[in-house]
Amino acid sequence: MSLVIAFIGAHGAAMGGDTREVITRGDKIPTDTLEHELYSGKIVTDEALMQRAHELSVLLTIRDDKRKITRRGGILVGEVSEAEGVSPKKGDSMQRRGYVLTEYQW
């Protein structure tokens, strides 16, 4: 689950996002089970997440330094991605982007 939010006002714009990235590797059914339990709120701590992943034989990579917001000229770009299960080919990923203009010019 990723969070990117934006505010657009009369004098500018701001965008912020979380820095967590959770990557899962394993068979589809156990991975789907783990993701469902995590995103439904059943798993609430990192320790519980690691324990449940071990029980389901799902490998996890967790990092807290993912950069989801960039500035391209006068445009803020928020981007999150999801891998596998979102497209027909294994290993494919899908990116979602939001764009915000920081300055409005007539």
C-alpha positions as CSV (number, residue, x, y, z in Angstrom):
1,M,0.0,0.0,0.0
2,S,1.4,3.4,-1.0
3,L,0.4,6.9,-0.1
4,V,0.9,9.9,-2.3
5,I,-1.2,13.0,-1.6
6,A,-1.3,16.5,-3.2
7,F,-2.6,19.9,-2.4
8,I,-3.1,22.6,-5.0
9,G,-3.8,26.1,-3.9
10,A,-3.9,29.6,-5.4
11,H,-0.2,30.3,-4.5
12,G,1.3,26.9,-5.3
13,A,1.1,23.2,-4.7
14,A,2.6,20.5,-2.5
15,M,2.9,16.8,-2.8
16,G,4.0,14.2,-0.2
17,G,4.2,10.5,0.1
18,D,5.4,7.6,2.3
19,T,8.8,6.0,1.8
20,R,7.9,2.4,2.5
21,E,8.2,-0.3,-0.2
22,V,7.2,-4.0,0.4
23,I,8.2,-6.5,-2.2
24,T,6.9,-10.1,-2.0
25,R,8.1,-13.2,-3.7
26,G,6.4,-16.5,-3.5
27,D,3.6,-18.6,-4.8
28,K,0.4,-16.6,-5.8
29,I,-2.0,-18.0,-3.2
30,P,0.2,-17.5,-0.1
31,T,1.3,-14.1,-1.4
32,D,-2.3,-13.0,-2.0
33,T,-3.2,-14.2,1.5
34,L,-0.4,-12.2,3.1
35,E,-1.2,-9.1,1.1
36,H,-4.9,-9.4,2.1
37,E,-4.1,-9.8,5.8
38,L,-1.7,-6.9,5.6
39,Y,-4.0,-4.4,3.8
40,S,-7.1,-5.4,5.7
41,G,-5.4,-4.4,9.0
42,K,-5.0,-7.9,10.4
43,I,-1.2,-7.5,10.5
44,V,-0.1,-4.3,12.2
45,T,3.5,-4.7,13.1
46,D,6.7,-5.4,11.1
47,E,7.3,-8.4,13.4
48,A,3.9,-9.9,12.8
49,L,4.4,-9.3,9.0
50,M,7.7,-11.1,9.0
51,Q,6.3,-14.0,11.1
52,R,3.3,-14.4,8.9
53,A,5.4,-14.3,5.7
54,H,7.6,-17.0,7.2
55,E,4.6,-19.2,8.0
56,L,3.3,-18.8,4.4
57,S,6.8,-19.3,2.9
58,V,6.7,-15.8,1.3
59,L,10.0,-13.9,0.9
60,L,9.8,-10.2,1.8
61,T,12.0,-7.3,1.1
62,I,11.1,-4.1,3.0
63,R,12.8,-0.8,2.6
64,D,12.0,2.6,4.0
65,D,13.8,4.8,1.6
66,K,11.7,4.6,-1.6
67,R,11.4,8.0,-3.3
68,K,7.9,8.4,-4.7
69,I,7.9,12.2,-5.3
70,T,10.1,13.9,-7.9
71,R,10.2,17.4,-9.3
72,R,10.4,17.8,-13.1
73,G,10.7,21.5,-13.9
74,G,7.6,23.1,-12.4
75,I,5.8,19.8,-12.1
76,L,5.6,17.5,-9.0
77,V,5.3,13.9,-9.9
78,G,4.0,11.2,-7.5
79,E,4.6,7.7,-8.6
80,V,3.7,4.3,-7.2
81,S,4.1,0.8,-8.8
82,E,2.7,-2.7,-8.5
83,A,4.4,-5.7,-9.9
84,E,3.0,-9.0,-11.1
85,G,-0.7,-9.9,-11.1
86,V,-1.5,-6.7,-12.8
87,S,-0.7,-7.6,-16.4
88,P,-0.6,-10.8,-18.5
89,K,3.2,-11.3,-18.4
90,K,5.0,-12.4,-15.3
91,G,7.4,-9.8,-14.0
92,D,5.6,-6.9,-15.6
93,S,4.7,-3.9,-13.4
94,M,2.2,-1.1,-13.5
95,Q,3.0,2.5,-12.6
96,R,0.5,5.0,-11.4
97,R,1.4,8.7,-11.6
98,G,-0.1,11.9,-10.4
99,Y,1.1,15.3,-11.7
100,V,0.7,18.7,-10.0
101,L,1.8,22.0,-11.5
102,T,3.6,24.1,-8.8
103,E,3.1,27.4,-10.7
104,Y,0.2,28.4,-12.9
105,Q,1.0,30.7,-15.8
106,W,-1.5,32.4,-18.1
